[in-house]
Amino acid sequence: MHLCRLQDFKLEVELDWAKYQLVLFNLLQNSVKYNTSKGHIVVILSCTMIDDISGQCSLETTVVDTGIGISEDRHQLLFKPFSELKHTQNLEKVTNQTIGLGLACSHDIVKKLGGDIKLA
């Protein structure tokens, strides 16, 4: 396996940094919140060339963690607003001030920027 050092290449990406930062923050916040006490979080950035002439590329951000996971019956609710409140149906059961807005907001931001966000 070949490992690249950061100084081996230069990548310039034009994006709405504030929106990207908010999406990444929401993803990482969930990874931390639902991870195990000695768990790991890995963030992978990859760039795929879309057009050689213009140099346009697609940036993919993957967040992988060793957390508790999400039950399959909740996958369809993941990017819906207030999904945590709808799932518990009782505000007193909501833990960590979670009401289900972070991933829903991230989904909307990514879609408006022409991207896609999904659970793998």
Contact map, one row per residue, 1 for C-alpha under 8 A:
111000000000000000000000000000000000000000000000000000000000000000000000000000000000000000000000000000000000000000000000
111100000000000000000000000000000000000000000000000000000000000000000000000000000000000000000000000000000000000000000000
111110000000000000000000000000000000000000000000000000000000000000000000000000000000000000000000000000000000000000000000
011111010000000000000000000000000000000000000000000000000000000000000000000000000000000000000000000000000000000000000000
001111111000000000000000000000000000000000000000000000000000000000000000000000000000000000000000000000000000000000000000
000111111100000000000000000000000000000000000000000000000000000000000000000000000000000000000000000000000000000000000000
000011111100000000000000000000000000000000000000000000000000000000000000000000000000000000000000000000000000000000000000
000111111100000000000000000000000000000000000000000000000000000000000000000000000000000000000000000000000000000000000000
000011111110000000000000000000000000000000000000000000000000000000000000000000000000000000000000000000000000000000000000
000001111111000000000000000000000000000000000000000000000000000000000000000000000000000000000000000000000000000000000000
000000001111100000000000000000000000000000000000000000000000000000000000000000000000000000000000000000000000000000000000
000000000111110000000000000000000000000000000000000000000000000000000000000000000000000000000000000000000000000000000000
000000000011111000000000000000000000000000000000000000000000000000000000000000000000000000000000000000000000000000000000
000000000001111100000000000000000000000000000000000000000000000000000000000000000000000000000000000000000000000000000000
000000000000111110010000000000000000000000000000000000000000000000000000000000000000000000000000000000000000000000000000
000000000000011111110000000000000000000000000000000000000000000000000000000000000000000000000000000000000000000000000000
000000000000001111111000000000000000000000000000000000000000000000000000000000000000000000000000000000000000000000000000
000000000000000111111100000000000000000000000000000000000000000000000000000000000000000000000000000000000000000000000000
000000000000000111111110000000000000000000000000000000000000000000000000000000000000000000000000000000000000100000000000
000000000000001111111111000000000000000000000000000000000000000000000000000000000000000000000000000000000000000000000000
000000000000000011111111100000000000000000000000000000000000000000000000000000000000000000000000000000000000000000000000
000000000000000001111111110000000000000000000000000000000000000000000000000000000000000000000000000000000100000000000000
000000000000000000111111111000000000000000000000000000000000000000000000000000000000000000000000000000101100110000000000
000000000000000000011111111100000000000000000000000000000000000000000000000000000000000000000000000000000000000000000000
000000000000000000001111111110000000000000000000000000000000000000000000000000000000000000000000000000000000000000000000
000000000000000000000111111111000000000000000000000000000000000000000000000000000000000000000000000001100100000000000000
000000000000000000000011111111100000000000000000000000000000001000000000000000000000000000000000000001100000000000000000
000000000000000000000001111111110000000000000000000000000000001000000000000000000000000000000000000000000000000000000000
000000000000000000000000111111111000000000000000000000000000000000000000000000000000000000000000000000000000000000000000
000000000000000000000000011111111100000000000000000000000000000000000000000000000000000000000000000000000000000000000000
000000000000000000000000001111111110000010000000000000000000001110100000000000000000000000000000000000000000000000000000
000000000000000000000000000111111110000010000000000000000000000000000000000000000000000000000000000000000000000000000000
000000000000000000000000000011111110000000000000000000000000000000000000000000000000000000000000000000000000000000000000
000000000000000000000000000001111111000000000000000000000000000000111000000000000000000000000000000000000000000000000000
000000000000000000000000000000111111101100000000000000000000000011110000000000000000000000000000000000000000000000000000
000000000000000000000000000000000111111000000000000000000000000001110000000000000000000000000000000000000000000000000000
000000000000000000000000000000000011111000000000000000000000000000000000000000000000000000000000000000000000000000000000
000000000000000000000000000000000001111100000000000000000000000000000000000000000000000000000000000000000000000000000000
000000000000000000000000000000000011111110000000000000000000000011100000000000000000000000000000000000000000000000000000
000000000000000000000000000000000010011111000000000000000000000011000000000000000000000000000000000000000000000000000000
000000000000000000000000000000110000001111100000000000000000001111000000000000000000000000000000000000000000000000000000
000000000000000000000000000000000000000111110000000000000000001110000000000000000000000000000000000000000000000000000000
000000000000000000000000000000000000000011111000000000000000111100000000000000000000000000000000000000000000000000000000
000000000000000000000000000000000000000001111100000000000001111000000000000000000000000000000000000000000000000000000000
000000000000000000000000000000000000000000111110000000000011110000000000000000000000000000000000000000000000000000000000
000000000000000000000000000000000000000000011111000000000011100000000000000000000000000000000000000000000000000000000000
000000000000000000000000000000000000000000001111100000001111000000000000000000000000000000000000000000000000000000000000
000000000000000000000000000000000000000000000111110000001111000000000000000000000000000000000000000000000000000000000000
000000000000000000000000000000000000000000000011111100111100000000000000000000000000000000000000000000000000000000000000
000000000000000000000000000000000000000000000001111100111100000000000000000000000000000000000000000000000000000000000000
000000000000000000000000000000000000000000000000111111111000000000000000000000000000000000000000000000000000000000000000
000000000000000000000000000000000000000000000000111111110000000000000000000000000000000000000000000000000000000000000000
000000000000000000000000000000000000000000000000001111110000000000000000000000000000000000000000000000000000000000000000
000000000000000000000000000000000000000000000000001111110000000000000000000000000000000000000000000000000000000000000000
000000000000000000000000000000000000000000000000111111111000000000000000000000000000000000000000000000000000000000000000
000000000000000000000000000000000000000000000000111111111100000000000000000000000000000000000000000000000000000000000000
000000000000000000000000000000000000000000000011111000111110000000000000000000000000000000000000000000000000000000000000
000000000000000000000000000000000000000000000011110000011111000000000000000000000000000000000000000000000000000000000000
000000000000000000000000000000000000000000001111000000001111100000000000000000000000000000000000000000000000000000000000
000000000000000000000000000000000000000000011111000000000111110000000000000000000000000000000000000000000000000000000000
000000000000000000000000000000000000000000111100000000000011111000000000000000000000000000000000000000000000000000000000
000000000000000000000000000000000000000000111000000000000001111100000000000000000000000000000000000000000000000000000000
000000000000000000000000001100100000000011110000000000000000111110000000000000000000000000000000000000000000000000000000
000000000000000000000000000000100000000011100000000000000000011111000000000000000000000000000000000000000000000000000000
000000000000000000000000000000100010001111000000000000000000001111100000000000000000000000000000000000000000000000000000
000000000000000000000000000000000011001110000000000000000000000111111000000000000000000000000000000000000000000000000000
000000000000000000000000000000100111001000000000000000000000000011111000000000000000000000000000000000000000000000000000
000000000000000000000000000000000111000000000000000000000000000001111100000000000000000000000000000000000000000000000000
000000000000000000000000000000000100000000000000000000000000000001111110000000000000000000000000000000000000000000000000
000000000000000000000000000000000000000000000000000000000000000000011111011000000000000000000000000000000000000000000000
000000000000000000000000000000000000000000000000000000000000000000001111111000000000000000000000000000000000000000000000
000000000000000000000000000000000000000000000000000000000000000000000111111000000000000000000000000000000000000000000000
000000000000000000000000000000000000000000000000000000000000000000000011111100000000000000000000000000000000000000000000
000000000000000000000000000000000000000000000000000000000000000000000111111111000000000000000000000000000000000000000000
000000000000000000000000000000000000000000000000000000000000000000000111111111000000000000000000000000000000000000000010
000000000000000000000000000000000000000000000000000000000000000000000000111111110000000000000000000000000000000000000000
000000000000000000000000000000000000000000000000000000000000000000000000011111110010000000000000000000000000000000000000
000000000000000000000000000000000000000000000000000000000000000000000000011111110010000000000000000100110000000000000000
000000000000000000000000000000000000000000000000000000000000000000000000000111111010000000000000000000111010000000000000
000000000000000000000000000000000000000000000000000000000000000000000000000111111110000000000000000110110000000000000000
000000000000000000000000000000000000000000000000000000000000000000000000000000111110000000000000000110011000000000000000
000000000000000000000000000000000000000000000000000000000000000000000000000000011111110000000000001110000000000000000000
000000000000000000000000000000000000000000000000000000000000000000000000000011111111111000000000001110000000000000000000
000000000000000000000000000000000000000000000000000000000000000000000000000000000111111100000100011100000000000000000000
000000000000000000000000000000000000000000000000000000000000000000000000000000000111111111100100001100000000000000000000
000000000000000000000000000000000000000000000000000000000000000000000000000000000111111110000000000000000000000000000000
000000000000000000000000000000000000000000000000000000000000000000000000000000000011111110000000000000000000000000000000
000000000000000000000000000000000000000000000000000000000000000000000000000000000001111111101100000000000000000000000000
000000000000000000000000000000000000000000000000000000000000000000000000000000000000111111100000000000000000000000000000
000000000000000000000000000000000000000000000000000000000000000000000000000000000000100111111100000000000000000000000000
000000000000000000000000000000000000000000000000000000000000000000000000000000000000100111111100000000000000000000000000
000000000000000000000000000000000000000000000000000000000000000000000000000000000000000001111100000000000000000000000000
000000000000000000000000000000000000000000000000000000000000000000000000000000000000000101111110000000000000000000000000
000000000000000000000000000000000000000000000000000000000000000000000000000000000001100101111111111000000000000000000000
000000000000000000000000000000000000000000000000000000000000000000000000000000000000000000001111110000000000000000000000
000000000000000000000000000000000000000000000000000000000000000000000000000000000000000000000111110000000000000000000000
000000000000000000000000000000000000000000000000000000000000000000000000000000000000000000000111111000000000000000000000
000000000000000000000000000000000000000000000000000000000000000000000000000000000001000000000111111110000000000000000000
000000000000000000000000000000000000000000000000000000000000000000000000000000000111100000000100111110000000000000000000
000000000000000000000000000000000000000000000000000000000000000000000000000001011111100000000000011111110000000000000000
000000000000000000000000000000000000000000000000000000000000000000000000000000011110000000000000011111111000000000000000
000000000000000000000000011000000000000000000000000000000000000000000000000000000000000000000000000111111100000000000000
000000000000000000000010011000000000000000000000000000000000000000000000000001110000000000000000000111111110000000000000
000000000000000000000000000000000000000000000000000000000000000000000000000001111000000000000000000111111111000000000000
000000000000000000000010000000000000000000000000000000000000000000000000000000101000000000000000000011111111100000000000
000000000000000000000110010000000000000000000000000000000000000000000000000000000000000000000000000001111111110000000000
000000000000000000000000000000000000000000000000000000000000000000000000000000100000000000000000000000111111111000011000
000000000000000000000000000000000000000000000000000000000000000000000000000000000000000000000000000000011111111100000000
000000000000000000100010000000000000000000000000000000000000000000000000000000000000000000000000000000001111111110000000
000000000000000000000010000000000000000000000000000000000000000000000000000000000000000000000000000000000111111111111000
000000000000000000000000000000000000000000000000000000000000000000000000000000000000000000000000000000000011111111111000
000000000000000000000000000000000000000000000000000000000000000000000000000000000000000000000000000000000001111111100000
000000000000000000000000000000000000000000000000000000000000000000000000000000000000000000000000000000000000111111100000
000000000000000000000000000000000000000000000000000000000000000000000000000000000000000000000000000000000000011111110000
000000000000000000000000000000000000000000000000000000000000000000000000000000000000000000000000000000000000011111111000
000000000000000000000000000000000000000000000000000000000000000000000000000000000000000000000000000000000010011001111100
000000000000000000000000000000000000000000000000000000000000000000000000000000000000000000000000000000000010011000111110
000000000000000000000000000000000000000000000000000000000000000000000000000000000000000000000000000000000000000000011111
000000000000000000000000000000000000000000000000000000000000000000000000001000000000000000000000000000000000000000001111
000000000000000000000000000000000000000000000000000000000000000000000000000000000000000000000000000000000000000000000111
